[in-house]
Amino acid sequence: MNIGAHVRGGGKLVSSLEYGVEMGATSIQIFTQSPRMWKPSQYAPEVLAAYREAASTHPTITDTFCHATYLINLASADLDLYEKSVVCLIHNLSVARGLGSSGLVLHVGSHLGAGFDDVVRQIADAFERALAEADPTPEGVADCPILIENAAGSGGTVGRSLEEIRFLIDACNGDDRLGLCIDTQHLWASGFDYSSVAGTERLIKEIELGVGMERLRCFHLNDSKIELGGNRDRHANIGEGTIGGRGLAPLVGHPLIRNLPLILEVPGSGDGPRAEDVTVAKQVVMAGIELYDGVANWEESLPVTAAFTPPPVKSVSKTVKAPTKATAPAKATAKKEAKKSTKSTKKVAKKTTKKASSKVTKKVSATPAKKAAKSAAKKSAKKLAKKAAKKTNSKATKRAAKKLTKSAVKRTTTKAAKSAKKLAKKSVKKVATKSTKKLAKKSAKKLAKKSTKKSATKKSATKKSATKKSAKK
């Protein structure tokens, strides 16, 4: 077996080999530059040569894999981002070749809904440019292939299936410098169940009939925090996820897979793979080998790991959403109550002086002389407010009525009637005696009747009548 681990690169790179040795790994993976920055890491030719020499003569580390920057998106419709991604890929491949790497692992990117068929050609063009324009492989060193990694995630993520990866390779005329890296967590999240011998055999067959087993250069060995088909990239330590050691054993113990580099990308305690993670992975592979060797109690060889605790994301979201759904009727009820309150307020207002303007507005709404009627309602409210002010001994009421009348006169839009109602209400509230209120009601009724009769006439007649009436006043 060949259990590898992703390790930090380090300035002179050679130290990466020792990090692998410290945790008991027999292969390693490093980033060629910061995974989340565009700025490339520059390595002097002698630094690359020193690493090649150290790696080729190392007693335990057999393979070095490089991982390209996460920012690369070869499926982007943004031409600037696409060009930036191609240039970045070229640089990453140049460094990987200089290191004598066994492969450059790449996340292709996302078409963001444009459609896979629409981006195949531009991705193939990017591969061809990178393979042609990257620094040449040093003499006497095996060529470094670009290894397309299967992806997890929904939407426009490219490489979610082995079929999509086959299409990309075919678009490059089956270039031998393109290979495959399978991530066990991504495969699980995409809905491929390989947790039995039958499931693993189905996977092997799909690889053989698609890209070919010869293109499969390595695995990323990870458990999953996400359930089967969950479509999210969430790694867990081996045996501590939804796949478990029992689900990984049939895959990693298969005769065609057990000797491939199985590279850990697990979180460890927060800083990546640890020595104990490598030990656990080895135990799972051994249990898988026993399974294929026909050992009856092979499961007893599986490591004892922390029990898997399902992520609370879904249950929490349901708990949070439940009250939201439950309050929907309450919201509807609140709206109804608000409407009732509004109606109630209107009814109360109708019982006061503003009833006159309200009735006039309603009656004229269906007539051609709508604007004229609104004007009449406005004037009626104005006169009523003045009469109400005269019937009270309060100077403050007169001033309020005068102020409100001026505001009512200024309003000439369709909201005139409503404004008049509101202003009239304020005036009536300031009247202290019941007799004044009764008088105001009677006056409002008379004025409403006169306004209704005048609404059937032309606008000019209405204005003239209003002017005469004002003069008499």
C-alpha positions in Angstrom: 0.0 0.0 0.0 1.0 3.6 -0.5 -0.6 6.0 2.0 0.2 9.6 1.2 -0.7 13.0 2.8 -1.0 16.6 1.9 1.8 18.5 3.6 3.0 22.2 3.7 5.5 23.2 1.0 8.1 25.3 2.7 10.5 27.7 1.1 13.1 25.3 -0.1 10.6 22.4 -0.7 12.9 19.7 0.4 11.5 20.0 3.9 8.2 18.7 2.5 9.7 15.3 2.2 10.6 15.3 5.9 7.1 16.3 6.9 5.8 13.2 5.1 8.4 11.0 6.8 7.4 12.4 10.2 3.8 11.2 9.8 4.7 7.8 8.2 3.5 8.7 4.7 5.0 7.1 1.6 3.9 9.8 -0.8 3.1 13.5 -0.4 1.1 16.3 -2.0 2.0 20.0 -1.9 0.6 23.3 -3.4 2.8 24.9 -6.1 1.7 28.3 -4.7 -0.8 29.7 -2.3 -4.1 27.9 -3.0 -6.1 31.1 -2.6 -3.9 33.7 -4.1 -3.1 34.5 -7.7 0.5 35.6 -7.0 2.8 32.8 -8.2 5.6 31.4 -6.1 8.9 31.8 -7.8 11.5 29.0 -7.5 15.0 29.2 -8.7 16.1 26.4 -11.1 18.6 25.2 -8.5 15.8 24.9 -5.8 13.8 22.7 -8.2 16.8 20.6 -9.1 17.7 20.1 -5.5 14.2 18.8 -4.8 14.3 16.5 -7.8 17.5 15.0 -6.5 16.3 14.6 -3.0 13.0 13.0 -4.1 14.5 10.6 -6.5 16.9 9.2 -3.9 14.5 9.3 -0.9 14.3 5.9 0.9 10.5 6.0 1.8 8.7 8.8 -0.2 7.9 7.4 -3.6 5.7 10.1 -5.2 5.3 13.8 -5.0 2.0 15.3 -6.3 1.3 18.9 -6.8 -2.1 20.6 -6.4 -3.0 23.6 -8.5 -4.5 26.8 -7.1 -8.2 26.7 -6.2 -8.8 30.1 -7.9 -8.5 28.6 -11.4 -11.7 28.4 -13.3 -11.3 27.2 -16.9 -15.1 27.1 -17.4 -15.6 30.8 -16.7 -17.5 33.0 -19.2 -15.5 36.0 -17.9 -12.7 36.3 -20.5 -10.3 38.1 -18.1 -10.8 35.4 -15.4 -10.4 32.6 -18.0 -7.1 34.1 -19.3 -5.9 34.6 -15.8 -6.7 31.0 -15.0 -4.9 29.6 -18.0 -1.8 31.6 -17.2 -1.9 30.4 -13.6 -2.3 26.8 -14.8 0.7 27.2 -17.1 2.8 28.4 -14.1 1.6 25.6 -11.8 2.4 23.0 -14.4 5.9 24.5 -15.0 6.7 24.2 -11.2 5.3 20.7 -11.1 7.4 19.6 -14.0 10.5 21.3 -12.4 9.8 19.3 -9.2 9.6 16.0 -11.2 6.0 15.6 -9.8 4.0 12.5 -10.5 1.0 14.7 -11.4 -0.6 18.1 -11.1 -4.1 17.8 -9.5 -6.6 20.3 -10.8 -10.2 21.4 -10.0 -11.5 22.5 -13.4 -13.9 25.1 -12.2 -17.6 26.0 -12.7 -19.6 27.2 -15.8 -22.0 28.9 -13.4 -25.1 27.6 -15.2 -23.9 28.2 -18.8 -24.0 24.4 -19.5 -21.3 21.8 -19.7 -21.5 21.4 -23.4 -20.9 25.1 -23.9 -17.6 25.1 -22.0 -16.0 21.8 -23.1 -14.1 23.4 -26.0 -12.7 26.3 -24.0 -11.5 23.9 -21.2 -9.8 21.7 -23.8 -8.1 24.8 -25.3 -6.8 25.7 -21.8 -5.4 22.2 -21.3 -3.7 22.2 -24.7 -2.2 25.7 -24.1 -0.9 24.7 -20.7 0.7 21.4 -22.0 2.3 23.3 -24.8 3.4 26.5 -23.1 4.6 25.3 -19.6 8.3 25.0 -19.0 9.6 21.7 -20.5 10.1 18.7 -18.4 13.8 18.4 -17.3 15.8 15.8 -19.2 15.6 12.3 -17.8 12.5 13.1 -15.7 9.1 11.5 -16.4 6.5 14.0 -17.8 4.1 15.4 -15.3 0.4 14.9 -16.3 -2.5 17.2 -15.5 -4.8 15.1 -13.3 -8.4 16.2 -13.5 -10.1 15.7 -10.1 -13.7 14.7 -9.8 -15.8 17.4 -8.1 -18.4 17.6 -5.5 -21.1 20.2 -5.5 -24.2 21.2 -7.4 -24.9 23.6 -10.1 -22.3 24.3 -12.7 -19.3 22.5 -11.1 -17.4 20.7 -13.9 -16.2 17.1 -13.4 -19.0 15.9 -11.1 -19.1 12.6 -13.0 -16.5 10.4 -14.7 -18.4 10.9 -17.9 -17.8 14.6 -17.9 -14.1 14.0 -17.3 -14.0 11.6 -20.2 -15.6 14.2 -22.5 -12.9 16.7 -21.6 -10.1 14.2 -22.3 -11.8 13.2 -25.6 -11.9 16.9 -26.6 -8.1 16.9 -26.3 -7.9 13.9 -28.7 -7.1 11.6 -25.7 -3.8 13.3 -24.9 -1.8 10.9 -22.7 -0.7 13.8 -20.6 -4.2 14.1 -19.1 -5.1 11.8 -16.2 -7.5 11.3 -13.3 -7.5 11.8 -9.6 -10.5 10.5 -7.7 -11.5 12.1 -4.4 -13.4 9.6 -2.3 -15.4 12.3 -0.5 -16.4 14.1 -3.7 -17.4 10.8 -5.3 -19.6 10.0 -2.3 -21.1 13.5 -2.2 -22.0 13.1 -5.9 -24.1 10.1 -5.1 -21.7 7.2 -6.1 -21.9 4.4 -3.5 -18.8 2.3 -3.5 -19.1 1.0 0.1 -19.6 -2.6 -1.0 -17.6 -5.0 -3.3 -20.4 -4.7 -5.9 -20.3 -0.9 -5.7 -16.5 -0.8 -6.1 -16.6 -3.2 -9.0 -19.1 -0.9 -10.7 -16.7 2.0 -10.2 -13.8 0.1 -11.7 -15.9 -0.9 -14.7 -17.0 2.7 -15.2 -13.4 3.9 -15.1 -12.2 1.2 -17.5 -14.9 1.9 -20.0 -14.5 5.7 -19.7 -11.1 7.3 -19.2 -9.2 4.0 -18.7 -7.6 2.6 -15.6 -4.1 3.6 -16.9 -5.1 7.3 -16.5 -6.0 6.8 -12.8 -2.8 8.0 -11.0 -3.9 8.6 -7.4 -6.8 8.9 -4.9 -7.6 11.6 -2.4 -8.5 9.4 0.6 -11.1 11.3 2.7 -14.2 10.4 4.8 -17.2 12.7 4.4 -19.2 15.0 6.7 -21.9 15.0 4.1 -24.4 12.1 3.4 -24.3 10.1 0.2 -25.4 12.5 -2.6 -25.1 15.6 -0.4 -23.4 17.5 -3.2 -21.0 19.4 -0.9 -17.2 19.3 -0.4 -16.8 18.5 3.3 -13.9 16.2 4.3 -13.8 14.2 7.6 -11.1 12.1 9.2 -11.1 8.5 8.2 -13.7 6.5 10.1 -15.3 9.7 11.5 -17.7 10.5 8.7 -20.7 9.1 6.8 -18.6 6.7 4.8 -16.7 5.2 7.7 -13.9 2.7 7.6 -16.4 0.0 6.8 -17.5 1.9 3.6 -13.9 2.8 2.5 -12.4 -0.7 2.9 -14.0 -2.3 -0.2 -12.7 0.5 -2.3 -9.1 0.9 -1.0 -8.6 -2.8 -0.6 -9.4 -3.6 -4.2 -6.5 -5.3 -6.0 -6.4 -2.5 -8.7 -6.5 0.3 -6.2 -4.6 -0.8 -3.0 -1.2 0.0 -4.4 -2.0 3.4 -5.9 -1.0 6.5 -4.0 -3.9 7.1 -1.5 -3.4 10.7 -0.4 -5.0 12.0 2.8 -6.6 15.4 2.7 -8.4 15.1 6.1 -8.7 17.9 8.6 -6.9 16.1 11.4 -7.2 18.3 14.4 -7.4 21.4 12.3 -4.0 21.6 10.5 -4.3 18.7 8.1 -3.3 15.0 8.2 -1.4 13.7 11.3 0.6 10.5 12.0 -2.5 8.9 13.6 -4.5 9.6 10.4 -2.0 7.7 8.3 -2.1 4.8 10.8 -5.9 4.7 10.6 -5.8 4.8 6.8 -3.3 1.8 6.7 -5.6 -0.2 9.0 -8.6 0.4 6.7 -6.6 -0.7 3.7 -5.5 -3.8 5.5 -9.1 -4.6 6.4 -10.0 -4.1 2.7 -7.3 -6.5 1.6 -8.6 -9.1 4.0 -12.1 -8.7 2.6 -10.9 -9.6 -0.9 -8.7 -12.4 0.5 -11.9 -14.0 1.9 -11.1 -13.5 5.6 -14.4 -14.0 7.4 -13.8 -11.6 10.3 -12.1 -8.8 8.2 -14.2 -6.1 9.9 -12.4 -6.8 13.2 -9.2 -5.3 11.6 -11.0 -1.9 11.1 -9.6 0.8 13.4 -11.7 2.1 16.3 -12.4 5.7 15.6 -14.7 8.4 17.0 -18.4 7.7 16.4 -19.8 9.7 13.6 -22.1 12.5 14.6 -24.4 13.8 11.8 -23.9 17.5 11.1 -26.7 19.5 12.6 -27.1 21.7 9.6 -30.4 20.3 8.2 -32.1 19.7 11.6 -31.2 23.2 12.7 -32.5 24.7 9.5 -35.7 22.8 9.9 -36.0 24.0 13.4 -35.4 27.5 12.4 -37.8 27.3 9.4 -40.6 25.7 11.4 -41.5 28.8 13.4 -41.3 30.9 10.2 -43.8 28.6 8.6 -45.9 28.6 11.7 -46.0 32.4 11.9 -47.3 32.6 8.3 -50.9 32.3 9.5 -50.1 34.8 12.2 -48.9 37.3 9.6 -52.0 36.8 7.6 -54.1 37.3 10.7 -52.1 40.4 11.5 -52.9 41.8 8.1 -56.6 41.1 8.4 -56.6 42.7 11.8 -54.8 45.7 10.3 -57.4 45.9 7.6 -60.2 45.7 10.2 -58.6 48.4 12.2 -58.3 50.6 9.1 -61.9 50.0 8.3 -63.0 50.7 11.8 -61.1 54.0 11.8 -62.7 54.9 8.5 -66.2 54.2 10.0 -65.5 56.4 13.0 -64.3 59.1 10.7 -67.4 58.9 8.6 -69.5 59.6 11.7 -67.7 62.9 12.0 -67.5 65.9 9.7 -65.3 64.1 7.2 -68.2 61.9 6.3 -69.3 64.5 3.9 -66.1 64.5 1.8 -66.0 60.7 1.9 -69.5 60.3 0.5 -68.9 62.8 -2.2 -65.7 61.1 -3.3 -67.4 57.7 -3.5 -70.3 58.9 -5.4 -68.3 60.8 -8.1 -65.7 58.0 -8.5 -67.9 56.3 -11.2 -68.8 59.6 -13.0 -67.0 61.4 -15.8 -66.8 64.5 -13.6 -64.5 62.8 -11.0 -62.0 65.6 -10.7 -64.7 68.2 -10.3 -66.4 66.2 -7.5 -63.1 65.9 -5.7 -62.6 69.6 -5.9 -66.1 70.1 -4.5 -65.4 67.7 -1.7 -62.3 69.7 -0.8 -64.2 72.9 -0.7 -67.0 71.4 1.3 -64.5 70.2 3.9 -63.0 73.7 3.9 -66.3 75.4 4.6 -67.3 72.9 7.2 -64.0 73.4 9.0 -64.6 77.1 9.0 -68.2 76.7 10.4 -66.9 74.4 13.1 -64.3 76.9 14.1 -67.0 79.7 14.3 -69.2 77.7 16.7 -66.5 77.3 19.3 -65.2 79.9 21.8 -61.7 78.5 21.6 -59.3 80.7 19.6 -56.9 77.8 19.5 -59.5 75.8 17.6 -60.0 78.6 15.1 -56.3 78.8 14.4 -56.1 75.0 14.0 -59.1 75.0 11.7 -57.5 77.8 9.6 -54.2 76.0 9.4 -55.9 72.7 8.4 -58.0 74.5 5.8 -54.9 76.0 4.1 -53.3 72.5 4.0 -56.5 71.1 2.5 -56.7 73.8 -0.2 -53.1 73.1 -1.3 -53.8 69.4 -2.0 -55.0 69.0 -5.6 -54.1 65.3 -6.3 -56.3 62.2 -6.0 -55.5 62.1 -2.3 -57.4 65.4 -1.7 -60.5 63.7 -0.3 -58.4 61.6 2.2 -56.4 64.6 3.3 -59.6 66.6 3.8 -61.0 63.8 5.9 -58.0 63.8 8.1 -57.9 67.6 8.5 -61.6 67.8 9.2 -61.2 65.1 11.9 -58.6 67.2 13.6 -60.8 70.2 13.6 -63.8 68.4 15.0 -61.7 66.9 17.8 -61.0 70.4 19.0 -64.7 71.3 19.3 -65.6 71.0 23.0 -69.4 70.7 23.0 -71.8 68.1 21.7 -74.0 70.7 20.1 -71.3 71.8 17.9 -70.7 68.3 16.7 -74.4 67.8 15.8 -74.4 71.1 14.0 -71.3 70.0 12.1 -72.9 66.8 11.1 -76.1 68.5 9.8 -74.0 71.0 7.8 -71.9 68.1 6.4 -75.0 66.3 5.1 -76.4 69.5 3.5 -73.1 70.3 1.8 -72.7 66.6 0.7 -76.0 66.7 -1.1 -75.2 70.0 -2.8 -71.8 68.6 -3.9 -73.4 65.5 -5.3 -75.9 67.5 -7.4 -73.1 69.7 -8.7 -70.8 66.7 -9.6 -73.0 65.9 -12.7 -72.2 69.3 -14.2 -69.1 70.5 -16.0 -66.0 71.5 -14.1 -66.4 75.1 -15.0 -70.0 75.2 -13.7 -68.8 73.6 -10.5 -66.1 76.2 -10.0 -68.5 79.1 -10.9 -71.1 77.8 -8.4 -68.5 77.4 -5.7 -67.2 80.9 -6.4 -70.8 82.4 -6.0 -71.4 80.4 -2.9 -68.1 81.6 -1.5 -69.0 85.3 -2.3 -72.4 84.9 -0.6 -70.5 83.5 2.3 
